[in-house]
């Protein structure tokens, strides 16, 4: 996207941006603000859709909780592939910019809206937010807030919410994972992939097939039964081991893989399309051309499903929560997951912690598929001194970034990896 | 279909028809044979694809069990909508005619193939057969044979196998029926419909929406929470009661209703296409033109499923059993169902018993949607004297039958209805 396309950025004032009016704009110098200012807070701002250069940390008016809302002093935020899609505007009905990205966080309850009960000030909580998570303070309806287990750290909670809830609902509510079944998951080293692997291990005799970049194999090999390099023909590899195919295919790749995934299903098997990481592989390509492929996916004939006894499903946790009002069902799932956590059967894998000011490097890392487990924005963390090889900080506004290819087998690991 | 299209009927000799050579053909006079003849048996023969006139009872060589097979003295056979489709040739890869129709029966074990164990002579069994069920004797691999509960009658067992296994697998293995969910089933008065309603009643607080011809409503109203006439706009009616839709839609109507069914799903809901009763509503239409519409069903975009959090599935029990080798899984389901039967939580609804010689009338009844529950061919039953209004017996071979419209609200009930 060319800078001219974003000429209006920072000048639009919409409902979504009402808190941003005073501090929004091109105040590049305000990237670090004292946390002691009671009326303002630090937040990551996406000034317009595009590359990493559209992100910066700035001051924003502190939100106050409305009736039914909980005000949370944020400690940690989750970073997801979806956030890269949002940054590119590559989602259905993208919201207006500028906006504060982020859909999940953990922190401490600081206040409640009027007539709002269910939490005490000081409660340690995990929360879903419909944008705005990447900030020092966030307000969200209490239906999206959950008391954390005592033993869970804030980074773990921020790594837990979206990935484990999505993995659990896909495996146990959309599909029906039972003893002896087999599961194929792509990006097995990512946040969802690791959650899927762990949840599969809670059921006896489940075989997990995973694809991941080769350099991750050593780190994740114990969590997955059969690991394949993400560039090989996984269909052939799976069939060598299990000629009849697998019971559940979880596909975050989208589009061109639907046919391959369906073809790998055993009778009564379930293919679940849950994401779209293919959409952002070319960081600098126009997201409109990518969005086109998004809609050009293979259609499915129900009669073929009938003849082959197959199931195809789509799963979007955010739509479920924020468009479809299924908070009650998600709450039940969170309770089950916290129980598994307390039994030490599952534990979120945190790849690395990043300061808000390091959001670009964090996004680049997820884009390059460098992570094993979840990337976390640690709100109280100070930025780590830049490494010589890092260049994103020097990007100018509107500048096209280099195209980064994934699968760097010798990916340099950041010093703050846990 | 014109008679000339069937000019070859009775003259083809294929592997499938090897037992038919001596007795097959136009020996119309042999429709009743003494059961005492050890080498021959009575069977319903479909001489070619087409109308009711393609069916007759004739003598056939008695089959003997191969290794791994069980020989069953048949007491009762189930009659399904699918059998009407087979008769019309309106299925994928139809087998060669002449053939003996029928996919399920109950009876007594009369012999076992060599080196075949697992049953005793005299065992009361329920069985699936890949064609050939509508006969006095049938042989089928022992994986498809199940010992019946002591209290179950032969007609009940023949009414049980396909309908309850299909209903159970759709509700509990393809979908994931749980407390508080809602289910929409079409043809609620039919065999599958009644099985679905009963299985839903085994789970607390399940709401069942059903469509059925109005004249059946009084008879089945206690089995279904909300009943609608099959000719009204059920989408509107369901939404009046449950604006958010339902969790599971079971659709045996096919094609044009897929979009309607998907539209009625709540988030995380499952649409299951399991059959095709629309295919045979015009009894005398060319089945080729019907087959065309079969393939012209609406395709489904996986991305739409993703955005709406929906699941679409196809279910074909026969393919699962006979093409996909899932006997083990079906056996587990049969065991669970027999347990529910023994606990008196489910009980097959038998609409009526028919002699083999009455197969045309039975088919007409299912075609006219006259039945409540299952139609059974009772192999030992003598034909009931014809009623004056019945005309199918007078059809000549090759004659086009009258077009019968369904939904005769004053459908005359046969005297042998249970």
Interface residues (C-beta under 8 A of the other chain):
Chain A: X92 X169 X173 X174 X176 X254 X258 X267 X268 X270 X273 X274 X294 X295 X297 X298 X299 X300 X301 X302 X303 X304 X305 X306 X307 X308 X309 X310 X311 X312 X313 X314 X315 X316 X319 X320 X324 X326 X329
Chain B: X92 X169 X173 X174 X176 X254 X258 X267 X268 X270 X273 X274 X294 X295 X297 X298 X299 X300 X301 X302 X303 X304 X305 X306 X307 X308 X309 X310 X311 X312 X313 X314 X315 X316 X319 X320 X324 X326 X329
